[in-house]
Amino acid sequence: MRRFSAKYLEDTRRGMWDDRRALAPLSLRDREHVVDVGCGSGELTRVLAAETPGAVTAVDADADLITHVDAADDRVLGDATRLPLVSNAADLVACQALLINLPDPVDAVREFARVSSDLVAAIEPDNSGVDVESTVPAEAALTRRARDAYIAGVETDVTLGSHTDEVFADAGLVDVETRRHEHVRETSAPYSESDIETAQRKATGARLREQRRTLARGGLSEDDIDALRGEWREMGREVVEQMQTGEYERRTTIPFSVTVGHVE
Ligand SMILES: C[S@@+](CC[C@H](N)C(=O)[O-])C[C@H]1O[C@@H](n2cnc3c(N)ncnc32)[C@H](O)[C@@H]1O
């Protein structure tokens, strides 16, 4: 199972649900019991709890992450494909950025349909469509090169947000609706502590070192990876330098979809 830190989840979700109109298909105001599967540190759980008058249960397989969830009525340690909940326990089972991390997302959605008496929802990114604009000239192209190799080598479908409706249909859900949205993340002066840490980490090339095996599976030779990492570190140093003078700006657009389907 891919592991995430609470800090990473907090940083990458910042601002995502400032505007909640994309959640309208979940009819949160009408729910009696909502389950958030793969809740992580509870970034979506907090939004669900604020929007529904019903009870909220948060489920995750990571015993450490789930201790960070503060907005749920109940926190349950469990696997998405074998939820420790009775059939029809909820009227909405939802997840955010979970299915892209699972080897068999259809199995999980089928399990969501067992636990929900009404609706299943998934909010999933399409990592093939991420767009980066940066004041450091090399950053956009390097990010694209690294991401393409990662997507080709990773063992789960991290582009699932582009076809979540097919996964829902394969799991037997009906009246499936999906809609594409964008999460835009901007970095500019004054920089937060987290912006500075991210830039410093970029300059070490640590992420590419951690992803080495995935990048190799994605078709890069050892020499390709070393060359990419060298260029990446140089780019990271330029980001840090631009931050020192306050001129660094970056805009990242992450496409994601909100998909809902009914239980028959
Ligand atoms: C990218 S994080 C998303 C967390 C949260 N939904 C959010 O968007 O901030 C994926 C989460 O799924 C959890 N996870 C991965 N595989 C799981 C499984 N088989 N069953 C339950 N949770 C799982 C991870 O522990 C992690 O918390």
The ligand as an SDF file (V2000), in Angstrom:
LIG
                    3D

 27 29  0  0  0  0  0  0  0  0999 V2000
   -4.0310    9.8390   -1.5990 C   0  0  0  0  0  0  0  0  0  0  0  0
   -4.5970    9.3880   -0.0210 S   0  0  0  0  0  0  0  0  0  0  0  0
   -6.1510   10.2290    0.0170 C   0  0  0  0  0  0  0  0  0  0  0  0
   -6.5800   10.6140    1.4060 C   0  0  0  0  0  0  0  0  0  0  0  0
   -7.8570   11.4750    1.4680 C   0  0  0  0  0  0  0  0  0  0  0  0
   -8.9870   10.8080    0.8690 N   0  0  0  0  0  0  0  0  0  0  0  0
   -7.6170   12.8060    0.7980 C   0  0  0  0  0  0  0  0  0  0  0  0
   -7.9950   12.9740   -0.3690 O   0  0  0  0  0  0  0  0  0  0  0  0
   -6.9790   13.6790    1.4340 O   0  0  0  0  0  0  0  0  0  0  0  0
   -5.1110    7.6900   -0.2080 C   0  0  0  0  0  0  0  0  0  0  0  0
   -5.5910    7.0820    1.0880 C   0  0  0  0  0  0  0  0  0  0  0  0
   -6.0990    5.7740    0.8450 O   0  0  0  0  0  0  0  0  0  0  0  0
   -5.6700    4.9080    1.8680 C   0  0  0  0  0  0  0  0  0  0  0  0
   -5.7000    3.5460    1.3440 N   0  0  0  0  0  0  0  0  0  0  0  0
   -4.9040    3.0060    0.3940 C   0  0  0  0  0  0  0  0  0  0  0  0
   -5.2650    1.7240    0.1480 N   0  0  0  0  0  0  0  0  0  0  0  0
   -6.3280    1.4740    0.9710 C   0  0  0  0  0  0  0  0  0  0  0  0
   -7.1610    0.3400    1.1640 C   0  0  0  0  0  0  0  0  0  0  0  0
   -6.9670   -0.7890    0.4840 N   0  0  0  0  0  0  0  0  0  0  0  0
   -8.1590    0.4280    2.0640 N   0  0  0  0  0  0  0  0  0  0  0  0
   -8.3690    1.5880    2.7610 C   0  0  0  0  0  0  0  0  0  0  0  0
   -7.6210    2.6750    2.6210 N   0  0  0  0  0  0  0  0  0  0  0  0
   -6.6040    2.6250    1.7220 C   0  0  0  0  0  0  0  0  0  0  0  0
   -4.2840    5.4130    2.2380 C   0  0  0  0  0  0  0  0  0  0  0  0
   -3.9040    4.9980    3.5210 O   0  0  0  0  0  0  0  0  0  0  0  0
   -4.4820    6.9220    2.1370 C   0  0  0  0  0  0  0  0  0  0  0  0
   -4.9320    7.4470    3.3460 O   0  0  0  0  0  0  0  0  0  0  0  0
  1  2  1  0
  2  3  1  0
  2 10  1  0
  3  4  1  0
  4  5  1  0
  5  6  1  0
  5  7  1  0
  7  8  2  0
  7  9  1  0
 10 11  1  0
 11 12  1  0
 11 26  1  0
 12 13  1  0
 13 14  1  0
 13 24  1  0
 14 15  1  0
 14 23  1  0
 15 16  2  0
 16 17  1  0
 17 18  1  0
 17 23  2  0
 18 19  1  0
 18 20  2  0
 20 21  1  0
 21 22  2  0
 22 23  1  0
 24 25  1  0
 24 26  1  0
 26 27  1  0
M  CHG  2   2   1   9  -1
M  END
$$$$
